[in-house]
Amino acid sequence: MSHSRSFRSVAGVAAFLVAGELVIRFGLGDGVIFPAPSVILMEAVRLVVDGEFLLGALTTLTNWALGLLVAVAVAVPAGVLLGALAPLERAARPVLEFLRPIPSVAVIPLAILLIPVDGLMKVGVIVYASVWPILFNTLYGMHDVDPLAKDSLRSFGFGPVAVLGRVSLPSAAPFVATGVRIASGVALIIAVSAELFAGGTAGLGVFAIQAGSANRTDLVMAATLWAGMFGLVANASLRAAERRLFGWHLARTGAAQT
């Protein structure tokens, strides 16, 4: 089943690329504004040895990783604390529900004004955007803990800290992992968006802006292709780790759904 799905996905992508190539080759589209897929792929391969692009990619991925790590360090303890203390969660809910719907991209102009250091500003925006999926998935995980398991441990004389460490955290861990995987994609989008808004000396967004200013649409799309590839690799890696570490949870939820 999985092999069939993968084959259909690859076939769909290949058909799309072939159709795009034929449209440009037969003069049905503007090859300058919309380069042929073969041109974009050739430029993407060439960028592998382009020092300016590599520096930009490294800068973006560094900001992405730092922002995601800080978000995990902030959101997981906050989610555990709120999930363990119901009165605290009820008090914090209005603030969380007010801040969560604010588009992270809309925060970038404000962050530019408030944080003068370019790298720190971009990491700060990434943290803001990445915190929400991790925080709320941690909360969901804490709420999903089996109350019977907690009561059983308490009946044997274990205190709140032991119950948290032995039952609540292991049960919530798969939800946290899912939140981190979702946040990784959000973080990459915001990392590039912050560079597009704020500019800077290096970054995938900065590279795309400079290529666009030179009317190099092929380079813009090649850089965009690489950004998408980075996102796919990150998501696939985290999903593989999730399956390896929490296969029992996936099997349980899959059985529940069927």
C-alpha contacts under 8 A as a table, 3 or more apart, distances in Angstrom:
res1	aa1	res2	aa2	distance
1	M	4	S	5.14
1	M	5	R	6.23
2	S	5	R	5.07
2	S	6	S	6.13
3	H	6	S	5.04
3	H	7	F	6.10
4	S	7	F	5.08
4	S	8	R	6.25
5	R	8	R	5.17
5	R	9	S	6.24
6	S	9	S	5.07
6	S	10	V	6.21
7	F	10	V	5.19
7	F	11	A	6.01
8	R	11	A	5.00
8	R	12	G	5.99
9	S	12	G	5.10
9	S	13	V	6.32
10	V	13	V	5.20
10	V	14	A	6.11
11	A	14	A	5.06
11	A	15	A	6.05
12	G	15	A	5.15
12	G	16	F	6.23
13	V	16	F	5.12
13	V	17	L	6.27
14	A	17	L	5.15
14	A	18	V	6.14
15	A	18	V	5.13
15	A	19	A	6.07
16	F	19	A	5.16
16	F	20	G	6.19
17	L	20	G	5.10
17	L	21	E	6.10
17	L	37	P	6.01
18	V	21	E	5.04
18	V	22	L	6.18
18	V	37	P	7.96
19	A	22	L	5.19
19	A	23	V	6.22
20	G	23	V	5.18
20	G	24	I	6.48
20	G	36	A	6.46
20	G	37	P	6.47
21	E	24	I	5.41
21	E	25	R	6.05
21	E	36	A	5.15
21	E	37	P	5.75
21	E	38	S	6.98
22	L	25	R	5.03
22	L	26	F	5.95
23	V	26	F	5.55
23	V	27	G	6.47
23	V	28	L	5.14
23	V	29	G	6.05
24	I	27	G	5.19
24	I	28	L	5.73
24	I	29	G	5.11
24	I	30	D	6.78
24	I	31	G	5.93
24	I	35	P	7.38
24	I	36	A	5.80
25	R	28	L	7.58
25	R	36	A	7.64
27	G	30	D	7.22
29	G	34	F	7.13
30	D	33	I	5.56
30	D	34	F	5.74
30	D	35	P	7.35
31	G	34	F	5.01
31	G	35	P	4.42
31	G	36	A	6.28
32	V	35	P	5.57
32	V	217	T	6.86
32	V	218	D	7.85
33	I	217	T	6.20
34	F	217	T	7.18
34	F	218	D	7.76
35	P	39	V	6.29
35	P	40	I	6.59
35	P	217	T	7.11
35	P	218	D	5.85
36	A	39	V	5.31
36	A	40	I	6.50
37	P	40	I	5.05
37	P	41	L	6.09
38	S	41	L	5.12
38	S	42	M	6.13
39	V	42	M	5.13
39	V	43	E	6.22
39	V	218	D	6.91
40	I	43	E	5.15
40	I	44	A	6.09
40	I	218	D	5.40
40	I	219	L	7.20
40	I	221	M	6.45
40	I	222	A	5.32
41	L	44	A	4.94
41	L	45	V	6.26
41	L	222	A	6.73
42	M	45	V	5.18
42	M	46	R	6.22
43	E	46	R	4.90
43	E	47	L	6.14
43	E	218	D	6.94
43	E	219	L	6.43
43	E	222	A	5.96
44	A	47	L	5.20
44	A	48	V	7.07
44	A	219	L	7.60
44	A	222	A	4.69
44	A	223	A	6.83
44	A	225	L	7.33
44	A	226	W	7.12
45	V	48	V	5.61
46	R	49	V	6.02
46	R	50	D	6.81
47	L	50	D	4.71
47	L	53	F	6.30
47	L	54	L	7.55
48	V	53	F	7.79
48	V	54	L	7.04
49	V	54	L	7.52
50	D	53	F	5.40
50	D	54	L	6.16
51	G	54	L	5.07
51	G	55	L	6.13
52	E	55	L	5.23
52	E	56	G	6.24
52	E	202	A	7.93
52	E	207	F	7.85
53	F	56	G	4.97
53	F	57	A	6.08
53	F	203	G	7.84
53	F	204	L	7.19
53	F	207	F	6.66
54	L	57	A	5.04
54	L	58	L	6.06
55	L	58	L	5.11
55	L	59	T	6.13
55	L	202	A	6.61
55	L	203	G	7.09
56	G	59	T	5.11
56	G	60	T	6.22
56	G	202	A	4.65
56	G	203	G	3.57
56	G	204	L	5.05
56	G	206	V	7.43
56	G	207	F	6.63
57	A	60	T	5.19
57	A	61	L	6.05
57	A	203	G	5.74
57	A	204	L	5.45
58	L	61	L	5.19
58	L	62	T	5.93
58	L	203	G	7.40
59	T	62	T	5.16
59	T	63	N	6.27
59	T	202	A	6.41
59	T	203	G	5.30
59	T	204	L	7.90
60	T	63	N	5.25
60	T	64	W	6.06
60	T	188	L	7.99
60	T	191	A	6.30
60	T	192	V	6.92
60	T	203	G	5.05
60	T	204	L	6.18
61	L	64	W	4.83
61	L	65	A	6.02
61	L	188	L	7.77
62	T	65	A	5.19
62	T	66	L	6.12
63	N	66	L	5.21
63	N	67	G	5.94
63	N	119	G	7.39
63	N	122	K	7.03
63	N	123	V	5.56
63	N	126	I	7.91
63	N	191	A	6.85
64	W	67	G	5.27
64	W	68	L	6.07
64	W	123	V	7.19
64	W	126	I	6.93
64	W	184	S	7.95
64	W	187	A	5.93
64	W	188	L	5.83
64	W	191	A	6.03
65	A	68	L	5.16
65	A	69	L	6.08
66	L	69	L	5.19
66	L	70	V	6.18
66	L	123	V	6.74
67	G	70	V	5.26
67	G	71	A	6.09
67	G	123	V	4.91
67	G	124	G	6.79
67	G	125	V	7.98
67	G	126	I	5.17
67	G	127	V	4.79
67	G	130	S	7.64
67	G	187	A	7.27
68	L	71	A	5.02
68	L	72	V	6.21
68	L	126	I	7.08
68	L	127	V	6.26
68	L	130	S	6.40
68	L	180	V	7.98
68	L	183	A	7.35
68	L	184	S	6.61
68	L	187	A	6.62
69	L	72	V	5.14
69	L	73	A	6.21
70	V	73	A	4.98
70	V	74	V	6.17
70	V	127	V	6.41
71	A	74	V	5.15
71	A	75	A	5.70
71	A	127	V	4.97
71	A	128	Y	7.44
71	A	130	S	5.88
71	A	131	V	4.98
71	A	134	I	7.75
72	V	75	A	5.27
72	V	76	V	5.67
72	V	131	V	7.06
72	V	134	I	6.88
72	V	180	V	7.23
73	A	76	V	6.15
73	A	77	P	6.93
74	V	77	P	6.11
74	V	78	A	6.31
74	V	131	V	7.35
75	A	78	A	5.07
75	A	79	G	5.85
75	A	131	V	5.48
75	A	132	W	7.52
75	A	134	I	5.91
75	A	135	L	4.71
75	A	138	T	7.96
76	V	79	G	5.10
76	V	80	V	6.13
76	V	134	I	6.65
76	V	135	L	6.03
76	V	138	T	6.30
76	V	176	V	7.31
77	P	80	V	5.08
77	P	81	L	6.02
78	A	81	L	5.11
78	A	82	L	6.07
78	A	135	L	6.94
79	G	82	L	5.19
79	G	83	G	5.82
79	G	135	L	5.04
79	G	136	F	6.88
79	G	138	T	5.16
79	G	139	L	5.13
79	G	142	M	7.98
80	V	83	G	5.05
80	V	84	A	5.97
80	V	138	T	6.52
80	V	139	L	6.68
80	V	142	M	6.74
80	V	169	L	7.88
81	L	84	A	5.22
81	L	85	L	6.14
82	L	85	L	5.24
82	L	86	A	6.55
82	L	88	L	5.89
82	L	89	E	4.72
82	L	139	L	7.12
83	G	86	A	6.37
83	G	89	E	6.69
83	G	138	T	7.80
83	G	139	L	5.26
83	G	142	M	5.32
83	G	143	H	6.58
84	A	142	M	7.10
85	L	88	L	5.45
85	L	89	E	6.39
86	A	89	E	5.05
86	A	90	R	6.20
87	P	90	R	5.14
87	P	91	A	6.28
88	L	91	A	5.12
88	L	92	A	6.17
89	E	92	A	5.07
89	E	93	R	5.83
90	R	93	R	5.31
90	R	94	P	7.79
91	A	94	P	7.04
92	A	95	V	5.58
92	A	96	L	6.28
93	R	96	L	5.05
93	R	97	E	5.93
94	P	97	E	5.21
94	P	98	F	6.10
95	V	98	F	5.10
95	V	99	L	6.23
96	L	99	L	5.26
96	L	100	R	5.86
97	E	100	R	5.39
97	E	101	P	7.05
98	F	101	P	6.57
98	F	102	I	7.63
99	L	102	I	5.64
100	R	103	P	7.94
100	R	132	W	6.60
102	I	106	A	7.27
102	I	107	V	7.93
103	P	106	A	5.35
103	P	107	V	7.04
104	S	107	V	5.27
104	S	108	I	7.09
104	S	125	V	7.21
104	S	128	Y	7.15
104	S	129	A	5.41
104	S	190	I	7.36
105	V	108	I	5.48
105	V	190	I	6.81
105	V	193	S	7.08
105	V	194	A	7.60
106	A	109	P	6.73
106	A	110	L	7.81
107	V	110	L	5.37
107	V	111	A	6.12
107	V	125	V	7.17
108	I	111	A	4.98
108	I	112	I	6.17
108	I	125	V	6.53
108	I	194	A	6.38
108	I	197	F	7.40
109	P	112	I	5.10
109	P	113	L	6.59
109	P	197	F	7.69
110	L	113	L	5.23
110	L	114	L	6.24
111	A	114	L	5.02
111	A	115	I	5.62
111	A	121	M	6.10
111	A	124	G	7.88
111	A	125	V	7.04
112	I	115	I	5.60
112	I	116	P	6.46
112	I	118	D	7.86
112	I	121	M	6.50
112	I	198	A	7.13
113	L	116	P	6.72
115	I	118	D	7.46
115	I	120	L	7.14
115	I	121	M	5.33
116	P	121	M	7.04
117	V	120	L	5.38
117	V	121	M	5.96
118	D	121	M	5.19
118	D	122	K	6.41
118	D	200	G	7.12
119	G	122	K	5.30
119	G	123	V	6.27
120	L	123	V	5.17
120	L	124	G	5.97
121	M	124	G	5.05
121	M	125	V	6.32
122	K	125	V	5.25
122	K	126	I	6.27
122	K	191	A	6.63
122	K	194	A	6.02
122	K	195	E	7.65
123	V	126	I	5.03
123	V	127	V	6.14
123	V	191	A	7.69
124	G	127	V	5.07
124	G	128	Y	6.28
125	V	128	Y	5.07
125	V	129	A	6.26
125	V	190	I	7.26
125	V	191	A	7.96
125	V	194	A	7.67
126	I	129	A	5.20
126	I	130	S	6.00
126	I	187	A	5.30
126	I	188	L	7.97
126	I	190	I	5.86
126	I	191	A	6.19
127	V	130	S	5.13
127	V	131	V	5.91
127	V	187	A	7.59
128	Y	131	V	5.55
128	Y	132	W	7.50
129	A	132	W	6.51
129	A	183	A	7.72
129	A	186	V	6.77
129	A	187	A	6.56
129	A	190	I	7.25
130	S	133	P	6.29
130	S	134	I	6.93
130	S	183	A	4.81
130	S	184	S	7.21
130	S	186	V	6.32
130	S	187	A	5.71
131	V	134	I	5.48
131	V	135	L	5.84
131	V	183	A	7.40
132	W	135	L	5.08
132	W	136	F	6.02
132	W	183	A	7.88
133	P	136	F	5.53
133	P	137	N	5.96
133	P	179	G	5.03
133	P	180	V	7.17
133	P	182	I	6.54
133	P	183	A	5.73
134	I	137	N	5.26
134	I	138	T	6.01
134	I	176	V	6.08
134	I	178	T	7.86
134	I	179	G	4.23
134	I	180	V	5.58
134	I	182	I	7.94
134	I	183	A	6.64
135	L	138	T	5.19
135	L	139	L	6.28
135	L	179	G	7.58
136	F	139	L	4.88
136	F	140	Y	6.12
136	F	179	G	7.75
137	N	140	Y	4.97
137	N	141	G	6.07
137	N	175	F	5.38
137	N	176	V	5.72
137	N	178	T	7.28
137	N	179	G	5.32
138	T	141	G	4.98
138	T	142	M	6.20
138	T	172	A	6.39
138	T	173	A	7.73
138	T	175	F	5.95
138	T	176	V	5.05
138	T	179	G	7.36
139	L	142	M	5.09
139	L	143	H	6.23
140	Y	143	H	5.09
140	Y	144	D	6.13
140	Y	172	A	7.75
140	Y	175	F	7.14
141	G	144	D	5.02
141	G	145	V	6.66
141	G	171	S	6.84
141	G	172	A	4.05
141	G	173	A	7.21
141	G	174	P	7.63
141	G	175	F	5.24
141	G	176	V	7.16
142	M	145	V	5.60
142	M	168	S	6.22
142	M	169	L	7.50
142	M	171	S	7.51
142	M	172	A	5.42
144	D	171	S	7.69
144	D	172	A	7.33
145	V	149	A	7.92
145	V	167	V	7.48
145	V	168	S	5.86
145	V	171	S	5.90
145	V	172	A	6.95
146	D	149	A	5.44
146	D	150	K	6.79
147	P	150	K	5.10
147	P	151	D	6.12
148	L	151	D	5.04
148	L	152	S	6.02
149	A	152	S	5.12
149	A	153	L	6.37
149	A	167	V	7.04
150	K	153	L	5.25
150	K	154	R	6.26
150	K	163	V	6.17
150	K	167	V	6.59
150	K	168	S	7.81
151	D	154	R	5.02
151	D	155	S	6.11
152	S	155	S	5.12
152	S	156	F	6.72
153	L	156	F	5.32
153	L	157	G	6.89
153	L	158	F	5.79
153	L	163	V	6.50
154	R	157	G	5.13
154	R	158	F	4.91
154	R	159	G	6.48
154	R	160	P	7.98
154	R	163	V	7.22
155	S	158	F	7.29
158	F	162	A	5.83
158	F	163	V	6.50
159	G	162	A	5.41
159	G	163	V	6.25
160	P	163	V	5.08
160	P	164	L	6.06
161	V	164	L	5.04
161	V	165	G	6.19
162	A	165	G	5.11
162	A	166	R	5.82
163	V	166	R	5.27
163	V	167	V	5.48
163	V	168	S	6.59
164	L	167	V	5.70
164	L	168	S	4.72
164	L	169	L	5.90
165	G	168	S	6.31
165	G	169	L	5.56
165	G	170	P	7.30
166	R	169	L	6.81
166	R	170	P	6.69
167	V	170	P	5.70
167	V	171	S	6.08
168	S	171	S	5.25
168	S	172	A	6.05
169	L	172	A	5.09
169	L	173	A	5.90
170	P	173	A	5.20
170	P	174	P	7.93
171	S	174	P	7.04
172	A	175	F	5.44
172	A	176	V	6.39
173	A	176	V	5.00
173	A	177	A	6.23
174	P	177	A	5.03
174	P	178	T	6.29
174	P	242	E	7.29
174	P	246	F	6.08
174	P	249	H	6.91
175	F	178	T	5.11
175	F	179	G	6.21
176	V	179	G	4.99
176	V	180	V	6.22
177	A	180	V	5.11
177	A	181	R	6.28
177	A	242	E	6.44
178	T	181	R	5.09
178	T	182	I	6.25
178	T	242	E	7.54
179	G	182	I	5.17
179	G	183	A	6.00
180	V	183	A	4.95
180	V	184	S	6.07
181	R	184	S	5.21
181	R	185	G	7.03
181	R	235	N	6.17
181	R	238	L	5.88
181	R	239	R	7.08
182	I	185	G	5.68
182	I	186	V	6.67
182	I	235	N	7.96
183	A	186	V	4.96
183	A	187	A	5.88
184	S	187	A	5.07
184	S	188	L	6.37
184	S	231	G	7.83
184	S	234	A	7.20
184	S	235	N	7.24
185	G	188	L	5.30
185	G	189	I	6.42
185	G	231	G	6.01
185	G	234	A	7.82
185	G	235	N	7.09
186	V	189	I	5.22
186	V	190	I	6.25
187	A	190	I	5.19
187	A	191	A	5.98
188	L	191	A	4.97
188	L	192	V	6.38
188	L	231	G	6.87
189	I	192	V	5.50
189	I	193	S	6.09
190	I	193	S	4.80
190	I	194	A	5.85
191	A	194	A	5.36
191	A	195	E	6.56
192	V	195	E	5.16
192	V	196	L	6.30
192	V	203	G	7.45
192	V	204	L	6.25
192	V	205	G	4.98
193	S	196	L	4.97
193	S	197	F	6.20
193	S	205	G	6.79
194	A	197	F	5.13
194	A	198	A	5.77
194	A	199	G	7.56
194	A	205	G	7.74
195	E	198	A	5.19
195	E	199	G	4.81
195	E	200	G	6.72
195	E	203	G	6.55
195	E	204	L	7.41
195	E	205	G	4.78
195	E	206	V	5.74
196	L	199	G	5.61
196	L	205	G	4.86
196	L	206	V	6.16
196	L	209	I	6.84
199	G	205	G	7.37
199	G	206	V	5.53
200	G	203	G	7.55
200	G	206	V	6.51
201	T	206	V	7.13
202	A	206	V	5.77
202	A	207	F	6.91
203	G	206	V	5.05
203	G	207	F	6.09
204	L	207	F	5.04
204	L	208	A	6.17
204	L	223	A	6.74
204	L	227	A	7.50
205	G	208	A	5.06
205	G	209	I	6.21
206	V	209	I	5.08
206	V	210	Q	6.24
207	F	210	Q	5.23
207	F	211	A	6.13
207	F	220	V	7.81
207	F	223	A	7.68
208	A	211	A	5.07
208	A	212	G	6.00
208	A	219	L	7.20
208	A	220	V	4.87
208	A	223	A	6.57
208	A	224	T	7.79
209	I	212	G	5.07
209	I	213	S	6.16
209	I	220	V	7.72
210	Q	213	S	5.09
210	Q	214	A	6.50
211	A	214	A	5.19
211	A	215	N	6.41
211	A	216	R	5.10
211	A	217	T	6.98
211	A	219	L	6.04
211	A	220	V	5.86
212	G	215	N	4.90
212	G	216	R	5.48
212	G	217	T	6.03
212	G	219	L	7.90
212	G	220	V	6.26
213	S	216	R	7.49
216	R	219	L	5.39
216	R	220	V	6.49
217	T	220	V	4.94
217	T	221	M	6.17
218	D	221	M	5.27
218	D	222	A	6.04
219	L	222	A	4.90
219	L	223	A	6.02
220	V	223	A	5.28
220	V	224	T	6.17
221	M	224	T	4.83
221	M	225	L	6.00
222	A	225	L	4.96
222	A	226	W	6.40
223	A	226	W	5.12
223	A	227	A	6.29
224	T	227	A	4.99
224	T	228	G	6.27
225	L	228	G	5.12
225	L	229	M	6.23
226	W	229	M	4.85
226	W	230	F	6.16
227	A	230	F	5.17
227	A	231	G	6.37
228	G	231	G	5.07
228	G	232	L	6.22
229	M	232	L	5.00
229	M	233	V	6.12
230	F	233	V	5.21
230	F	234	A	6.15
231	G	234	A	5.19
231	G	235	N	6.09
232	L	235	N	5.17
232	L	236	A	5.99
233	V	236	A	5.14
233	V	237	S	5.98
234	A	237	S	5.19
234	A	238	L	6.16
235	N	238	L	5.26
235	N	239	R	5.98
236	A	239	R	5.05
236	A	240	A	6.06
237	S	240	A	5.16
237	S	241	A	6.25
238	L	241	A	5.03
238	L	242	E	6.01
239	R	242	E	4.90
239	R	243	R	6.21
240	A	243	R	5.17
240	A	244	R	6.17
241	A	244	R	5.05
241	A	245	L	6.02
242	E	245	L	5.32
242	E	246	F	5.58
242	E	247	G	7.27
243	R	246	F	5.34
243	R	247	G	4.75
243	R	250	L	7.24
244	R	247	G	5.76
246	F	249	H	5.37
246	F	250	L	6.61
247	G	250	L	5.12
247	G	251	A	6.09
248	W	251	A	5.17
248	W	252	R	6.18
249	H	252	R	5.05
249	H	253	T	6.16
250	L	253	T	5.22
250	L	254	G	5.89
251	A	254	G	5.07
251	A	255	A	6.06
252	R	255	A	5.15
252	R	256	A	6.15
253	T	256	A	4.92
253	T	257	Q	6.14
254	G	257	Q	5.17
254	G	258	T	6.36
255	A	258	T	5.22
